[in-house]
Amino acid sequence: MAYRTDDDYDYLFKVVLIGDSGVGKSNLLSRFTRNEFSLESKSTIGVEFATRSIHVDEKIVKAQIWDTAGQERYRAITSAYYRGAVGALLVYDATRHVTFENVERWLKELRDHTDSNIVIMLVGNKADLRHLRAVSVEDAKAFAERENTFFMETSALESMNVENAFTEVLTQIYHVVSRKALEVGDDPAALPKGQTINVGNKDDVSAVKKAGCCSA
């Protein structure tokens, strides 16, 4: 088999991380893409993203995962941030109940700005802090079932389920895309270019910059 480079992939999927500030979105991202964790991680300012490729059904799926500050003052980036997203990890902190209460608002915003086919994983992070638990697995599962999302508890610190959460989302997106291709009679391996989820192009970046800046 020919050697494949990092730029060689069959699918490119944009996945967004959303949820309140401080729930561990950036550490989930760094754990999945670089296998790193930082106890001193600072709040994300604006937007950053990282990529990683995985294999699904003998295809190379490249994820471009976007991370944003959860604070209200950065909400101006909303539409550019969500544009083209086909998957989302909606993260709360299992030790802070208020972050779980806000999940509903995040979910509404996500659904207002994305396609109805988007794959959503509810993620209860910091599950390693068992003695501080404030959100029960049962409550989170019930919410996920009601809202028709996937659910998993993770620990970016202990590297528990981080790989599983991202891989499950990417696998489910791949299945959605493959199904769509079958419905229109295409071979999923030969999707027309229009079916590729294009992210991070010039327009997106300038949209982020404009919205994040001081334009009146």
C-alpha positions as CSV (number, residue, x, y, z in Angstrom):
1,M,0.0,0.0,0.0
2,A,1.3,3.5,-0.9
3,Y,2.4,5.7,1.9
4,R,-0.2,8.3,2.9
5,T,0.8,11.7,4.1
6,D,-1.0,13.8,6.8
7,D,-2.8,15.7,4.0
8,D,-4.1,12.5,2.6
9,Y,-7.6,11.7,3.8
10,D,-10.9,10.5,2.5
11,Y,-13.2,12.7,4.6
12,L,-12.7,15.9,6.4
13,F,-15.2,16.6,9.2
14,K,-15.5,19.7,11.3
15,V,-16.4,19.0,14.9
16,V,-17.0,21.8,17.5
17,L,-16.5,21.7,21.2
18,I,-19.1,23.7,23.2
19,G,-20.1,24.2,26.8
20,D,-19.4,26.5,29.6
21,S,-15.9,27.9,30.3
22,G,-13.8,25.7,32.5
23,V,-15.4,22.4,31.8
24,G,-12.3,21.1,30.2
25,K,-12.9,21.5,26.4
26,S,-9.3,22.5,25.7
27,N,-7.9,19.6,27.6
28,L,-10.2,17.1,25.8
29,L,-8.9,18.6,22.6
30,S,-5.3,18.4,23.5
31,R,-5.7,14.9,25.0
32,F,-7.3,13.6,21.8
33,T,-5.0,15.4,19.2
34,R,-1.7,15.5,21.1
35,N,-2.2,13.2,24.1
36,E,-1.4,16.1,26.4
37,F,-3.0,17.4,29.5
38,S,-2.2,20.6,31.4
39,L,-3.4,21.4,34.9
40,E,-2.4,25.0,34.3
41,S,-4.4,25.4,31.1
42,K,-5.7,29.0,30.7
43,S,-9.1,30.0,29.4
44,T,-9.3,29.9,25.6
45,I,-9.5,33.3,24.0
46,G,-11.5,33.4,20.8
47,V,-11.1,30.2,18.7
48,E,-8.5,27.6,18.1
49,F,-8.6,24.2,16.4
50,A,-6.5,21.1,16.0
51,T,-6.7,18.1,13.7
52,R,-6.3,14.4,13.9
53,S,-7.0,11.6,11.5
54,I,-8.5,8.2,12.4
55,H,-9.4,5.1,10.4
56,V,-13.1,4.2,10.0
57,D,-14.1,1.3,7.7
58,E,-10.7,1.4,6.0
59,K,-11.2,5.1,5.2
60,I,-9.1,7.9,6.6
61,V,-11.3,10.4,8.4
62,K,-9.6,13.7,9.3
63,A,-11.3,15.6,12.1
64,Q,-10.8,19.4,12.4
65,I,-11.9,20.1,16.0
66,W,-12.7,23.6,17.0
67,D,-12.5,24.9,20.5
68,T,-13.9,28.2,21.7
69,A,-14.1,30.2,24.9
70,G,-17.3,29.5,26.7
71,Q,-17.6,33.0,28.0
72,E,-20.5,35.2,26.9
73,R,-18.3,38.0,25.6
74,Y,-17.0,35.8,22.7
75,R,-20.5,34.9,21.5
76,A,-20.0,37.2,18.4
77,I,-18.1,34.3,16.7
78,T,-21.1,32.1,16.9
79,S,-22.2,31.7,13.2
80,A,-18.7,31.4,11.8
81,Y,-17.8,28.9,14.6
82,Y,-20.7,26.6,13.8
83,R,-20.6,27.0,10.0
84,G,-20.0,23.6,8.4
85,A,-19.9,21.6,11.6
86,V,-21.1,18.1,11.3
87,G,-20.4,16.9,14.8
88,A,-20.3,18.4,18.3
89,L,-19.2,17.5,21.8
90,L,-21.3,19.3,24.3
91,V,-19.3,19.3,27.4
92,Y,-20.2,19.9,31.1
93,D,-18.3,19.5,34.3
94,A,-19.6,16.5,36.3
95,T,-18.6,18.3,39.5
96,R,-20.4,21.6,38.7
97,H,-24.2,21.2,38.4
98,V,-24.6,24.7,36.8
99,T,-22.6,23.6,33.8
100,F,-25.1,20.8,33.3
101,E,-28.0,23.2,33.7
102,N,-26.6,25.3,30.8
103,V,-26.4,22.3,28.5
104,E,-29.9,23.0,27.3
105,R,-29.1,26.5,26.2
106,W,-25.9,25.3,24.4
107,L,-27.9,22.6,22.6
108,K,-30.5,25.1,21.4
109,E,-27.8,27.4,20.1
110,L,-26.0,24.5,18.3
111,R,-29.3,23.3,16.7
112,D,-30.1,26.9,15.6
113,H,-26.9,27.1,13.7
114,T,-26.3,23.7,12.3
115,D,-27.8,21.0,10.0
116,S,-30.4,18.7,11.6
117,N,-28.1,15.7,10.8
118,I,-25.3,16.9,13.1
119,V,-24.0,14.2,15.4
120,I,-24.0,15.4,19.1
121,M,-22.3,13.8,22.0
122,L,-23.1,15.0,25.5
123,V,-19.9,14.7,27.5
124,G,-19.6,14.7,31.3
125,N,-16.0,15.6,31.9
126,K,-13.9,15.4,35.1
127,A,-15.4,12.1,36.0
128,D,-12.2,11.2,37.8
129,L,-13.3,13.6,40.7
130,R,-15.7,11.0,42.0
131,H,-15.9,12.5,45.5
132,L,-17.0,15.8,44.0
133,R,-19.7,14.5,41.7
134,A,-22.6,16.9,41.3
135,V,-24.3,15.4,38.2
136,S,-25.5,11.8,38.2
137,V,-25.0,9.5,35.3
138,E,-28.7,8.8,35.3
139,D,-29.7,12.5,35.0
140,A,-27.2,13.0,32.1
141,K,-28.4,9.8,30.3
142,A,-32.0,10.8,30.7
143,F,-31.3,14.2,29.1
144,A,-29.3,12.6,26.3
145,E,-32.1,10.2,25.5
146,R,-34.7,12.9,25.6
147,E,-32.7,15.1,23.3
148,N,-31.6,12.2,21.1
149,T,-27.8,12.7,21.6
150,F,-25.0,10.3,22.5
151,F,-23.6,10.4,26.0
152,M,-20.3,9.6,27.6
153,E,-18.4,10.5,30.8
154,T,-14.7,11.4,30.3
155,S,-11.6,12.4,32.2
156,A,-9.1,14.4,30.2
157,L,-6.8,14.1,33.2
158,E,-6.9,10.2,33.3
159,S,-7.4,9.9,29.6
160,M,-10.6,8.0,30.2
161,N,-13.1,7.7,27.3
162,V,-11.6,10.8,25.5
163,E,-10.5,8.7,22.5
164,N,-13.9,6.8,22.6
165,A,-16.0,10.0,22.7
166,F,-14.3,11.6,19.6
167,T,-14.0,8.3,17.7
168,E,-17.7,7.6,18.3
169,V,-18.7,11.0,17.0
170,L,-16.5,10.7,13.9
171,T,-17.7,7.2,13.2
172,Q,-21.4,8.3,13.5
173,I,-20.7,11.2,11.2
174,Y,-19.1,8.9,8.7
175,H,-22.2,6.7,8.8
176,V,-24.5,9.7,8.3
177,V,-22.5,10.8,5.2
178,S,-22.4,7.2,3.8
179,R,-26.1,6.8,4.2
180,K,-26.7,10.1,2.5
181,A,-24.5,9.0,-0.4
182,L,-26.4,5.7,-0.7
183,E,-29.7,7.5,-0.7
184,V,-28.6,9.5,-3.8
185,G,-27.2,6.4,-5.3
186,D,-23.5,7.2,-5.0
187,D,-20.7,5.1,-3.8
188,P,-19.6,6.7,-0.5
189,A,-16.0,6.2,-1.5
190,A,-16.6,8.4,-4.6
191,L,-18.5,11.2,-3.0
192,P,-18.7,14.3,-5.2
193,K,-16.5,17.2,-4.0
194,G,-19.6,19.0,-2.8
195,Q,-20.1,16.4,-0.2
196,T,-16.7,16.9,1.4
197,I,-17.2,19.1,4.5
198,N,-14.9,22.0,3.7
199,V,-13.7,23.9,6.7
200,G,-11.2,26.5,7.6
201,N,-11.3,28.2,4.2
202,K,-10.5,31.9,3.7
203,D,-14.1,33.0,4.2
204,D,-14.4,31.2,7.5
205,V,-11.2,32.6,8.9
206,S,-12.0,36.1,7.8
207,A,-15.5,35.7,9.3
208,V,-14.0,34.7,12.6
209,K,-11.6,37.5,12.5
210,K,-14.2,40.1,11.6
211,A,-16.7,38.9,14.2
212,G,-14.1,38.6,16.9
213,C,-12.7,42.1,16.3
214,C,-14.1,45.5,16.9
215,S,-16.2,45.9,13.8
216,A,-19.2,48.2,14.5
